[in-house]
Amino acid sequence: MCYDKLLLNKNNAKTSILKPGSICWVDFGQNVGSELRKLRPAILWRSSADKKMWTVIPLSSKCYNDKYYFHCDISGLPCSTAKLESMANFSYKRLREPFFHNKKIAHLSQDDYSNVLVSLKKYYTFED
């Protein structure tokens, strides 16, 4: 655990290239119970003013196609679902490199961004 923290603190990610809506590899670290763990892609949703902290929405490698309001399928990526229930804040040091799809840096499309925003509103306001 201490060694992992040492490696994370050495990370000098270039925060200038990070933008909301980008998809990036994030080191979620060790889990407790059923928390997410390991290195996985996530949507960079919001940042602090100095971009030292980011709110990220992890992506699953499965398409759930379910009716849960806290899962939002991403049409711009094959078989990928945003897991809103696992949204969390992380230091920029946990962000690795950009996620690539079709040899391009992956970003949310405007439609996917709107769908995630609608799902987030449902998640936090408990509306149908």
Sequence and secondary structure as in RCSB ss.txt:
>XXXX:A:sequence
MCYDKLLLNKNNAKTSILKPGSICWVDFGQNVGSELRKLRPAILWRSSADKKMWTVIPLSSKCYNDKYYFHCDIS
GLPCSTAKLESMANFSYKRLREPFFHNKKIAHLSQDDYSNVLVSLKKYYTFED
>XXXX:A:secstr
 HHHHHHHHH    GGG  TTBEEEEE    STT   SEEEEEEEEE TTSSEEEEEEEESS      TTEEE T
TSTT EEEGGG EEEEGGGEEEE EETTEE B  HHHHHHHHHHHHHHHH   
